[in-house]
């Protein structure tokens, strides 16, 4: 099966060796218990503002 290549990859880390390679990226993130950037839940604008006002670094 050919690898899934996503030319419009939304991940901001363009220096990553797995950028645009969805299968490899997802497998790599799954090993560490995480999700790739494109599969993470989107935070609302209000949520981002609250985080900024609280001074959180997460």
N, CA, C and O atoms as a Tripos MOL2 file, in Angstrom:
@<TRIPOS>MOLECULE
protein
  232   231    58     0     0
PROTEIN
NO_CHARGES

@<TRIPOS>ATOM
      1 N           0.8500   -1.1680    0.0000 N.3       1 UNK1
      2 CA          0.0000    0.0000    0.0000 C.3       1 UNK1
      3 C           0.9050    1.2430    0.0000 C.2       1 UNK1
      4 O           1.8170    1.3460    0.8200 O.2       1 UNK1
      5 N           0.6500    2.1820   -0.9170 N.am      2 UNK2
      6 CA          1.4900    3.3830   -0.9680 C.3       2 UNK2
      7 C           1.2290    4.2860    0.2390 C.2       2 UNK2
      8 O           0.1200    4.3100    0.7730 O.2       2 UNK2
      9 N           2.2420    5.0180    0.6600 N.am      3 UNK3
     10 CA          2.0560    5.9150    1.8150 C.3       3 UNK3
     11 C           1.1020    7.0460    1.4700 C.2       3 UNK3
     12 O           1.0020    7.4690    0.3180 O.2       3 UNK3
     13 N           0.4050    7.5260    2.4890 N.am      4 UNK4
     14 CA         -0.4930    8.6680    2.2870 C.3       4 UNK4
     15 C           0.3420    9.9370    2.3890 C.2       4 UNK4
     16 O           0.9830   10.2000    3.4060 O.2       4 UNK4
     17 N           0.3190   10.7080    1.3230 N.am      5 UNK5
     18 CA          1.0700   11.9650    1.2790 C.3       5 UNK5
     19 C           0.0560   13.0950    1.1820 C.2       5 UNK5
     20 O          -0.7900   13.1220    0.2870 O.2       5 UNK5
     21 N           0.1590   14.0120    2.1110 N.am      6 UNK6
     22 CA         -0.7720   15.1450    2.1470 C.3       6 UNK6
     23 C           0.0010   16.4200    1.8550 C.2       6 UNK6
     24 O           0.6880   16.9520    2.7260 O.2       6 UNK6
     25 N          -0.1150   16.9040    0.6330 N.am      7 UNK7
     26 CA          0.6180   18.1000    0.2170 C.3       7 UNK7
     27 C           0.1830   19.3410    1.0010 C.2       7 UNK7
     28 O           0.9660   20.2770    1.1590 O.2       7 UNK7
     29 N          -1.0510   19.3530    1.4880 N.am      8 UNK8
     30 CA         -1.5440   20.5110    2.2340 C.3       8 UNK8
     31 C          -1.4730   20.2700    3.7460 C.2       8 UNK8
     32 O          -2.3510   20.7110    4.4870 O.2       8 UNK8
     33 N          -0.4470   19.5820    4.1920 N.am      9 UNK9
     34 CA         -0.2650   19.2350    5.6010 C.3       9 UNK9
     35 C          -0.3710   20.4980    6.4710 C.2       9 UNK9
     36 O           0.3620   21.4610    6.2480 O.2       9 UNK9
     37 N          -1.2790   20.5000    7.4610 N.am     10 UNK10
     38 CA         -1.4750   21.6930    8.2780 C.3      10 UNK10
     39 C          -0.4570   21.8720    9.4050 C.2      10 UNK10
     40 O          -0.4690   22.8940   10.0890 O.2      10 UNK10
     41 N           0.4070   20.9040    9.6000 N.am     11 UNK11
     42 CA          1.3700   20.9820   10.6960 C.3      11 UNK11
     43 C           2.3540   22.1360   10.4700 C.2      11 UNK11
     44 O           2.9100   22.2720    9.3800 O.2      11 UNK11
     45 N           2.5660   22.9540   11.4870 N.am     12 UNK12
     46 CA          3.4840   24.0860   11.3310 C.3      12 UNK12
     47 C           4.9620   23.6820   11.3410 C.2      12 UNK12
     48 O           5.8200   24.4950   10.9960 O.2      12 UNK12
     49 N           5.2710   22.4480   11.7270 N.am     13 UNK13
     50 CA          6.6620   22.0030   11.8000 C.3      13 UNK13
     51 C           7.1230   21.4720   10.4430 C.2      13 UNK13
     52 O           7.1800   20.2610   10.2280 O.2      13 UNK13
     53 N           7.4480   22.3770    9.5420 N.am     14 UNK14
     54 CA          7.8450   21.9820    8.1890 C.3      14 UNK14
     55 C           9.2340   21.3630    8.1480 C.2      14 UNK14
     56 O           9.6020   20.7580    7.1420 O.2      14 UNK14
     57 N          10.0140   21.4990    9.2140 N.am     15 UNK15
     58 CA         11.3450   20.9150    9.2620 C.3      15 UNK15
     59 C          11.3080   19.4260    9.6290 C.2      15 UNK15
     60 O          12.3240   18.7380    9.5280 O.2      15 UNK15
     61 N          10.1500   18.9320   10.0510 N.am     16 UNK16
     62 CA         10.0020   17.5320   10.4540 C.3      16 UNK16
     63 C          10.2070   16.6210    9.2520 C.2      16 UNK16
     64 O           9.7250   16.9120    8.1570 O.2      16 UNK16
     65 N          10.9220   15.5180    9.4550 N.am     17 UNK17
     66 CA         11.1770   14.5810    8.3530 C.3      17 UNK17
     67 C           9.9040   13.8570    7.9270 C.2      17 UNK17
     68 O           9.8670   13.2620    6.8500 O.2      17 UNK17
     69 N           8.8610   13.8970    8.7520 N.am     18 UNK18
     70 CA          7.5960   13.2300    8.4290 C.3      18 UNK18
     71 C           6.5330   14.1980    7.9130 C.2      18 UNK18
     72 O           5.3870   13.8020    7.7020 O.2      18 UNK18
     73 N           6.9030   15.4630    7.7090 N.am     19 UNK19
     74 CA          5.9550   16.4630    7.2130 C.3      19 UNK19
     75 C           5.4050   15.9910    5.8710 C.2      19 UNK19
     76 O           6.1790   15.6490    4.9770 O.2      19 UNK19
     77 N           4.1100   15.9680    5.7180 N.am     20 UNK20
     78 CA          3.3220   15.5140    4.5620 C.3      20 UNK20
     79 C           3.1720   13.9900    4.4920 C.2      20 UNK20
     80 O           2.4250   13.5050    3.6420 O.2      20 UNK20
     81 N           3.8390   13.2250    5.3350 N.am     21 UNK21
     82 CA          3.7550   11.7580    5.3150 C.3      21 UNK21
     83 C           2.8380   11.2990    6.4440 C.2      21 UNK21
     84 O           3.3050   10.9720    7.5350 O.2      21 UNK21
     85 N           1.5570   11.2750    6.1860 N.am     22 UNK22
     86 CA          0.5430   11.0390    7.2180 C.3      22 UNK22
     87 C           0.7270    9.7170    7.9610 C.2      22 UNK22
     88 O           0.6750    9.6940    9.1900 O.2      22 UNK22
     89 N           0.9400    8.6230    7.2420 N.am     23 UNK23
     90 CA          1.0710    7.3060    7.8820 C.3      23 UNK23
     91 C           2.2370    7.2710    8.8550 C.2      23 UNK23
     92 O           2.0950    6.8050    9.9860 O.2      23 UNK23
     93 N           3.3820    7.7610    8.4200 N.am     24 UNK24
     94 CA          4.5720    7.7590    9.2710 C.3      24 UNK24
     95 C           4.3920    8.6720   10.4750 C.2      24 UNK24
     96 O           4.7780    8.3210   11.5890 O.2      24 UNK24
     97 N           3.8140    9.8270   10.2540 N.am     25 UNK25
     98 CA          3.6020   10.7890   11.3370 C.3      25 UNK25
     99 C           2.6570   10.2040   12.3860 C.2      25 UNK25
    100 O           2.9300   10.2590   13.5850 O.2      25 UNK25
    101 N           1.5570    9.6530   11.9210 N.am     26 UNK26
    102 CA          0.5720    9.1100   12.8580 C.3      26 UNK26
    103 C           1.1590    7.9410   13.6520 C.2      26 UNK26
    104 O           0.9210    7.8340   14.8540 O.2      26 UNK26
    105 N           1.9220    7.0670   12.9950 N.am     27 UNK27
    106 CA          2.5370    5.9320   13.6820 C.3      27 UNK27
    107 C           3.5500    6.4160   14.7190 C.2      27 UNK27
    108 O           3.6180    5.8830   15.8270 O.2      27 UNK27
    109 N           4.3250    7.4170   14.3570 N.am     28 UNK28
    110 CA          5.3370    7.9550   15.2650 C.3      28 UNK28
    111 C           4.6910    8.5690   16.5070 C.2      28 UNK28
    112 O           5.1510    8.3460   17.6270 O.2      28 UNK28
    113 N           3.6300    9.3380   16.3040 N.am     29 UNK29
    114 CA          2.9550    9.9790   17.4240 C.3      29 UNK29
    115 C           2.2410    8.9450   18.2970 C.2      29 UNK29
    116 O           2.1740    9.1040   19.5160 O.2      29 UNK29
    117 N           1.7090    7.8900   17.6800 N.am     30 UNK30
    118 CA          1.0140    6.8510   18.4390 C.3      30 UNK30
    119 C           1.9780    6.1180   19.3700 C.2      30 UNK30
    120 O           1.5970    5.7300   20.4750 O.2      30 UNK30
    121 N           3.2260    5.9280   18.9310 N.am     31 UNK31
    122 CA          4.2400    5.2800   19.7710 C.3      31 UNK31
    123 C           4.4700    6.0510   21.0630 C.2      31 UNK31
    124 O           4.6950    5.4600   22.1190 O.2      31 UNK31
    125 N           4.4110    7.3700   20.9700 N.am     32 UNK32
    126 CA          4.6580    8.1980   22.1530 C.3      32 UNK32
    127 C           3.3600    8.5580   22.8790 C.2      32 UNK32
    128 O           3.3770    9.3330   23.8360 O.2      32 UNK32
    129 N           2.2410    7.9970   22.4250 N.am     33 UNK33
    130 CA          0.9690    8.2390   23.0960 C.3      33 UNK33
    131 C           0.3100    9.5480   22.7190 C.2      33 UNK33
    132 O          -0.5830   10.0170   23.4250 O.2      33 UNK33
    133 N           0.7320   10.1410   21.6250 N.am     34 UNK34
    134 CA          0.1730   11.4260   21.2210 C.3      34 UNK34
    135 C          -0.6060   11.3420   19.9240 C.2      34 UNK34
    136 O          -0.7940   10.2680   19.3520 O.2      34 UNK34
    137 N          -1.0480   12.4880   19.4810 N.am     35 UNK35
    138 CA         -1.7650   12.6070   18.2280 C.3      35 UNK35
    139 C          -1.0080   13.5420   17.3050 C.2      35 UNK35
    140 O          -0.3690   14.4830   17.7750 O.2      35 UNK35
    141 N          -1.0660   13.3010   15.9950 N.am     36 UNK36
    142 CA         -0.4510   14.2580   15.0800 C.3      36 UNK36
    143 C          -1.2000   15.5890   15.1290 C.2      36 UNK36
    144 O          -2.3580   15.6450   15.5430 O.2      36 UNK36
    145 N          -0.5460   16.6290   14.7130 N.am     37 UNK37
    146 CA         -1.1130   17.9760   14.7630 C.3      37 UNK37
    147 C          -2.4980   18.0370   14.1170 C.2      37 UNK37
    148 O          -3.4030   18.6750   14.6560 O.2      37 UNK37
    149 N          -2.6690   17.3860   12.9810 N.am     38 UNK38
    150 CA         -3.9320   17.4720   12.2440 C.3      38 UNK38
    151 C          -5.0710   16.6980   12.8990 C.2      38 UNK38
    152 O          -6.2270   16.8840   12.5200 O.2      38 UNK38
    153 N          -4.7800   15.8360   13.8700 N.am     39 UNK39
    154 CA         -5.8140   15.0470   14.5440 C.3      39 UNK39
    155 C          -6.1200   15.5570   15.9600 C.2      39 UNK39
    156 O          -7.0320   15.0520   16.6140 O.2      39 UNK39
    157 N          -5.3700   16.5440   16.4290 N.am     40 UNK40
    158 CA         -5.6040   17.0860   17.7650 C.3      40 UNK40
    159 C          -6.8910   17.9010   17.7820 C.2      40 UNK40
    160 O          -7.2410   18.5340   16.7860 O.2      40 UNK40
    161 N          -7.6020   17.8870   18.9200 N.am     41 UNK41
    162 CA         -8.8320   18.6990   19.0090 C.3      41 UNK41
    163 C          -8.4840   20.1790   18.8670 C.2      41 UNK41
    164 O          -7.4870   20.6520   19.4130 O.2      41 UNK41
    165 N          -9.3070   20.8830   18.1410 N.am     42 UNK42
    166 CA         -9.0830   22.3110   17.9330 C.3      42 UNK42
    167 C          -9.5660   23.0760   19.1510 C.2      42 UNK42
    168 O         -10.6490   22.8130   19.6750 O.2      42 UNK42
    169 N          -8.7630   24.0150   19.5930 N.am     43 UNK43
    170 CA         -9.1190   24.8390   20.7380 C.3      43 UNK43
    171 C          -9.8780   26.0670   20.2450 C.2      43 UNK43
    172 O          -9.4940   26.6820   19.2500 O.2      43 UNK43
    173 N         -10.9330   26.4150   20.9260 N.am     44 UNK44
    174 CA        -11.7330   27.5740   20.5240 C.3      44 UNK44
    175 C         -10.9590   28.8650   20.7850 C.2      44 UNK44
    176 O         -10.0020   28.8890   21.5580 O.2      44 UNK44
    177 N         -11.3850   29.9110   20.1390 N.am     45 UNK45
    178 CA        -10.7600   31.2110   20.3470 C.3      45 UNK45
    179 C         -10.8910   31.6340   21.8010 C.2      45 UNK45
    180 O          -9.9480   32.1700   22.3830 O.2      45 UNK45
    181 N         -12.0530   31.3970   22.3860 N.am     46 UNK46
    182 CA        -12.2710   31.7400   23.7870 C.3      46 UNK46
    183 C         -11.3200   30.9530   24.6860 C.2      46 UNK46
    184 O         -10.7780   31.5020   25.6450 O.2      46 UNK46
    185 N         -11.1170   29.6900   24.3880 N.am     47 UNK47
    186 CA        -10.1910   28.8640   25.1590 C.3      47 UNK47
    187 C          -8.7600   29.3800   25.0790 C.2      47 UNK47
    188 O          -8.0400   29.3920   26.0770 O.2      47 UNK47
    189 N          -8.3500   29.8080   23.8780 N.am     48 UNK48
    190 CA         -6.9980   30.3530   23.7150 C.3      48 UNK48
    191 C          -6.8380   31.6640   24.4690 C.2      48 UNK48
    192 O          -5.7870   31.9180   25.0580 O.2      48 UNK48
    193 N          -7.8730   32.4980   24.4530 N.am     49 UNK49
    194 CA         -7.8230   33.7730   25.1810 C.3      49 UNK49
    195 C          -7.7350   33.5140   26.6800 C.2      49 UNK49
    196 O          -6.9510   34.1580   27.3780 O.2      49 UNK49
    197 N          -8.5460   32.5630   27.1810 N.am     50 UNK50
    198 CA         -8.4900   32.2260   28.6090 C.3      50 UNK50
    199 C          -7.1080   31.7480   29.0080 C.2      50 UNK50
    200 O          -6.5960   32.1320   30.0600 O.2      50 UNK50
    201 N          -6.5010   30.9170   28.1830 N.am     51 UNK51
    202 CA         -5.1690   30.3910   28.4720 C.3      51 UNK51
    203 C          -4.1590   31.5400   28.5160 C.2      51 UNK51
    204 O          -3.3000   31.5880   29.3970 O.2      51 UNK51
    205 N          -4.2720   32.4660   27.5530 N.am     52 UNK52
    206 CA         -3.3480   33.5810   27.5080 C.3      52 UNK52
    207 C          -3.5010   34.4740   28.7430 C.2      52 UNK52
    208 O          -2.5080   34.9280   29.3110 O.2      52 UNK52
    209 N          -4.7410   34.7230   29.1510 N.am     53 UNK53
    210 CA         -4.9780   35.5600   30.3230 C.3      53 UNK53
    211 C          -4.5320   34.8930   31.6120 C.2      53 UNK53
    212 O          -4.1000   35.5640   32.5500 O.2      53 UNK53
    213 N          -4.6380   33.5720   31.6560 N.am     54 UNK54
    214 CA         -4.2170   32.8210   32.8500 C.3      54 UNK54
    215 C          -2.7010   32.7060   32.9230 C.2      54 UNK54
    216 O          -2.1490   32.3790   33.9740 O.2      54 UNK54
    217 N          -2.0330   32.9700   31.8190 N.am     55 UNK55
    218 CA         -0.5640   32.8850   31.8010 C.3      55 UNK55
    219 C          -0.0500   31.4710   31.7090 C.2      55 UNK55
    220 O           1.1140   31.2130   32.0140 O.2      55 UNK55
    221 N          -0.9080   30.5390   31.2860 N.am     56 UNK56
    222 CA         -0.5070   29.1410   31.1630 C.3      56 UNK56
    223 C           0.4180   28.9350   29.9750 C.2      56 UNK56
    224 O           0.3840   29.6880   29.0020 O.2      56 UNK56
    225 N           1.2340   27.9110   30.0710 N.am     57 UNK57
    226 CA          2.1640   27.6160   28.9770 C.3      57 UNK57
    227 C           1.8080   26.3040   28.2790 C.2      57 UNK57
    228 O           2.6380   25.7640   27.5470 O.2      57 UNK57
    229 N           0.6230   25.7880   28.4780 N.am     58 UNK58
    230 CA          0.2220   24.5340   27.8200 C.3      58 UNK58
    231 C          -0.3910   24.7690   26.5060 C.2      58 UNK58
    232 O          -0.7810   23.8180   25.8280 O.2      58 UNK58
@<TRIPOS>BOND
     1     1     2 1
     2     2     3 1
     3     3     4 2
     4     3     5 am
     5     5     6 1
     6     6     7 1
     7     7     8 2
     8     7     9 am
     9     9    10 1
    10    10    11 1
    11    11    12 2
    12    11    13 am
    13    13    14 1
    14    14    15 1
    15    15    16 2
    16    15    17 am
    17    17    18 1
    18    18    19 1
    19    19    20 2
    20    19    21 am
    21    21    22 1
    22    22    23 1
    23    23    24 2
    24    23    25 am
    25    25    26 1
    26    26    27 1
    27    27    28 2
    28    27    29 am
    29    29    30 1
    30    30    31 1
    31    31    32 2
    32    31    33 am
    33    33    34 1
    34    34    35 1
    35    35    36 2
    36    35    37 am
    37    37    38 1
    38    38    39 1
    39    39    40 2
    40    39    41 am
    41    41    42 1
    42    42    43 1
    43    43    44 2
    44    43    45 am
    45    45    46 1
    46    46    47 1
    47    47    48 2
    48    47    49 am
    49    49    50 1
    50    50    51 1
    51    51    52 2
    52    51    53 am
    53    53    54 1
    54    54    55 1
    55    55    56 2
    56    55    57 am
    57    57    58 1
    58    58    59 1
    59    59    60 2
    60    59    61 am
    61    61    62 1
    62    62    63 1
    63    63    64 2
    64    63    65 am
    65    65    66 1
    66    66    67 1
    67    67    68 2
    68    67    69 am
    69    69    70 1
    70    70    71 1
    71    71    72 2
    72    71    73 am
    73    73    74 1
    74    74    75 1
    75    75    76 2
    76    75    77 am
    77    77    78 1
    78    78    79 1
    79    79    80 2
    80    79    81 am
    81    81    82 1
    82    82    83 1
    83    83    84 2
    84    83    85 am
    85    85    86 1
    86    86    87 1
    87    87    88 2
    88    87    89 am
    89    89    90 1
    90    90    91 1
    91    91    92 2
    92    91    93 am
    93    93    94 1
    94    94    95 1
    95    95    96 2
    96    95    97 am
    97    97    98 1
    98    98    99 1
    99    99   100 2
   100    99   101 am
   101   101   102 1
   102   102   103 1
   103   103   104 2
   104   103   105 am
   105   105   106 1
   106   106   107 1
   107   107   108 2
   108   107   109 am
   109   109   110 1
   110   110   111 1
   111   111   112 2
   112   111   113 am
   113   113   114 1
   114   114   115 1
   115   115   116 2
   116   115   117 am
   117   117   118 1
   118   118   119 1
   119   119   120 2
   120   119   121 am
   121   121   122 1
   122   122   123 1
   123   123   124 2
   124   123   125 am
   125   125   126 1
   126   126   127 1
   127   127   128 2
   128   127   129 am
   129   129   130 1
   130   130   131 1
   131   131   132 2
   132   131   133 am
   133   133   134 1
   134   134   135 1
   135   135   136 2
   136   135   137 am
   137   137   138 1
   138   138   139 1
   139   139   140 2
   140   139   141 am
   141   141   142 1
   142   142   143 1
   143   143   144 2
   144   143   145 am
   145   145   146 1
   146   146   147 1
   147   147   148 2
   148   147   149 am
   149   149   150 1
   150   150   151 1
   151   151   152 2
   152   151   153 am
   153   153   154 1
   154   154   155 1
   155   155   156 2
   156   155   157 am
   157   157   158 1
   158   158   159 1
   159   159   160 2
   160   159   161 am
   161   161   162 1
   162   162   163 1
   163   163   164 2
   164   163   165 am
   165   165   166 1
   166   166   167 1
   167   167   168 2
   168   167   169 am
   169   169   170 1
   170   170   171 1
   171   171   172 2
   172   171   173 am
   173   173   174 1
   174   174   175 1
   175   175   176 2
   176   175   177 am
   177   177   178 1
   178   178   179 1
   179   179   180 2
   180   179   181 am
   181   181   182 1
   182   182   183 1
   183   183   184 2
   184   183   185 am
   185   185   186 1
   186   186   187 1
   187   187   188 2
   188   187   189 am
   189   189   190 1
   190   190   191 1
   191   191   192 2
   192   191   193 am
   193   193   194 1
   194   194   195 1
   195   195   196 2
   196   195   197 am
   197   197   198 1
   198   198   199 1
   199   199   200 2
   200   199   201 am
   201   201   202 1
   202   202   203 1
   203   203   204 2
   204   203   205 am
   205   205   206 1
   206   206   207 1
   207   207   208 2
   208   207   209 am
   209   209   210 1
   210   210   211 1
   211   211   212 2
   212   211   213 am
   213   213   214 1
   214   214   215 1
   215   215   216 2
   216   215   217 am
   217   217   218 1
   218   218   219 1
   219   219   220 2
   220   219   221 am
   221   221   222 1
   222   222   223 1
   223   223   224 2
   224   223   225 am
   225   225   226 1
   226   226   227 1
   227   227   228 2
   228   227   229 am
   229   229   230 1
   230   230   231 1
   231   231   232 2
@<TRIPOS>SUBSTRUCTURE
     1 UNK1         2 RESIDUE 1 A UNK
     2 UNK2         6 RESIDUE 1 A UNK
     3 UNK3        10 RESIDUE 1 A UNK
     4 UNK4        14 RESIDUE 1 A UNK
     5 UNK5        18 RESIDUE 1 A UNK
     6 UNK6        22 RESIDUE 1 A UNK
     7 UNK7        26 RESIDUE 1 A UNK
     8 UNK8        30 RESIDUE 1 A UNK
     9 UNK9        34 RESIDUE 1 A UNK
    10 UNK10       38 RESIDUE 1 A UNK
    11 UNK11       42 RESIDUE 1 A UNK
    12 UNK12       46 RESIDUE 1 A UNK
    13 UNK13       50 RESIDUE 1 A UNK
    14 UNK14       54 RESIDUE 1 A UNK
    15 UNK15       58 RESIDUE 1 A UNK
    16 UNK16       62 RESIDUE 1 A UNK
    17 UNK17       66 RESIDUE 1 A UNK
    18 UNK18       70 RESIDUE 1 A UNK
    19 UNK19       74 RESIDUE 1 A UNK
    20 UNK20       78 RESIDUE 1 A UNK
    21 UNK21       82 RESIDUE 1 A UNK
    22 UNK22       86 RESIDUE 1 A UNK
    23 UNK23       90 RESIDUE 1 A UNK
    24 UNK24       94 RESIDUE 1 A UNK
    25 UNK25       98 RESIDUE 1 A UNK
    26 UNK26      102 RESIDUE 1 A UNK
    27 UNK27      106 RESIDUE 1 A UNK
    28 UNK28      110 RESIDUE 1 A UNK
    29 UNK29      114 RESIDUE 1 A UNK
    30 UNK30      118 RESIDUE 1 A UNK
    31 UNK31      122 RESIDUE 1 A UNK
    32 UNK32      126 RESIDUE 1 A UNK
    33 UNK33      130 RESIDUE 1 A UNK
    34 UNK34      134 RESIDUE 1 A UNK
    35 UNK35      138 RESIDUE 1 A UNK
    36 UNK36      142 RESIDUE 1 A UNK
    37 UNK37      146 RESIDUE 1 A UNK
    38 UNK38      150 RESIDUE 1 A UNK
    39 UNK39      154 RESIDUE 1 A UNK
    40 UNK40      158 RESIDUE 1 A UNK
    41 UNK41      162 RESIDUE 1 A UNK
    42 UNK42      166 RESIDUE 1 A UNK
    43 UNK43      170 RESIDUE 1 A UNK
    44 UNK44      174 RESIDUE 1 A UNK
    45 UNK45      178 RESIDUE 1 A UNK
    46 UNK46      182 RESIDUE 1 A UNK
    47 UNK47      186 RESIDUE 1 A UNK
    48 UNK48      190 RESIDUE 1 A UNK
    49 UNK49      194 RESIDUE 1 A UNK
    50 UNK50      198 RESIDUE 1 A UNK
    51 UNK51      202 RESIDUE 1 A UNK
    52 UNK52      206 RESIDUE 1 A UNK
    53 UNK53      210 RESIDUE 1 A UNK
    54 UNK54      214 RESIDUE 1 A UNK
    55 UNK55      218 RESIDUE 1 A UNK
    56 UNK56      222 RESIDUE 1 A UNK
    57 UNK57      226 RESIDUE 1 A UNK
    58 UNK58      230 RESIDUE 1 A UNK
